C-alpha cells in the first residue's frame, strides 16, 4: 500500500516529466512558501516565464494523475490483472474509434485522464480516425500487456501498458496488420487512457546496443514503434509465418545490426534459414543489399527476435546519416 506522501511524490514526478517534455526547465521541487504551504514544482518555460504546479502537497487525493479529479486504483491492492487491462484497452479503443468516426469530441475526451489540452485530444482523435480505414477489414486481434505494475513497480504502481494489434492472414499466408499502444489505469468510475505515451515503457525492451547507438547519435531506427507484440514470447499471427526487420542500428565500426522478429503462427515447425534485406534511405540512398543468416528453429506458436550483423564492407552508404529508412525483405525457410 502506498501512503499519501508516496502517491504525491509519484504524481509530482509525472508532472515534472510532462513539463520537461513541453520545454520547461524545473527550477524547484517541494518549495516551502511559508504560511502559504508547499509548492510542488516551480518551472520556467523556454521564454524564461515562470510557472508552477498546484500545492500544497496534500492535494494528491483531489488532483490525481495529470489533474484528474480522482487517483487511479492500485492494481496490487484491488486485484486488477493484466488480462483485465488488455480487455479494458480493447474496449477503450473500440469506443475511441466510434466517437472519432461520429466526431463526438466530448465523449472521446472522456475516455482519457483529464489534464490534456484541447490540441492533444484533437490530435489523438485524428490519429484514431485515420486508423478506421486501416482496421476495417482486420477481423483478428493479438492483444497483450507488456507492462504489468503488479509484477514490476519500479516504473509505476498504477499504470498498465498494452499493445493492441488487429490483423488478417489471407489464403497465401500474407499478413495485414495495424498496431497501437495504450497506457491506462483503472479509476473508481472505470478505466481511462493516459495522456503519457506508452512507448516510453516499450523502449526498455530494446537491445542495449541499439539504445547505446541511439543515445550516442549514431544511426538507429525503430521501423515499427507501435508493434508491441514483437517483444512478447509466443506472440504470433495465427496461420502465418512472418518475418519483420524492425530495428536497425549502426555500430562505431560502421557495421549494421538488424533485429528481425520471426513469428511462426502455423501448426508445424519451421527452420528460418536466411533473409534477403534491401535497405534504402531517402537521403543516403542505397544502404545495403545483402542476404544474411537467421538460423532459427521455431515450433508452431513460437516467436523470436533474431539480431543479424552486416559487416561494414557491405554497407554501401558508409556512415551517412539516415533520415528516412525503408526495408524490403524476403525470408528463406524450410
Buried (B, 14 or more C-beta within 10 A) or exposed (E): EBEEEEBBBBBBEBBBEBBEEEEBEBEEBBBEEEEEEBBBBBBBEEEEEEEBBBBBBEBBEEBBBBBBEBBBBBBBEEEBBBEBBBBBBBEBBEBBBBBBEEEBBEEBBEBBBBBBEEEEBBEBBEEBBEBEEBBEEBEBEBBBBBBBBBEEBEEBBBBBBBBBBBBBBEEEEEBBBBBBBBBBBBBEEEBBBBBBBBBBBBBEBBBEBBBBBBEEEBBBBBBBBBBBBBBBEEBBBBBBBBBBBBBBBBBEEBBBBBBBBBBBBBEEEBEBBBBEBBBBBEEBEEBBEBEBEBEBEBEBBBBBBBBBEBEBEBBBBEBBEBEEBEBEBEBBBE
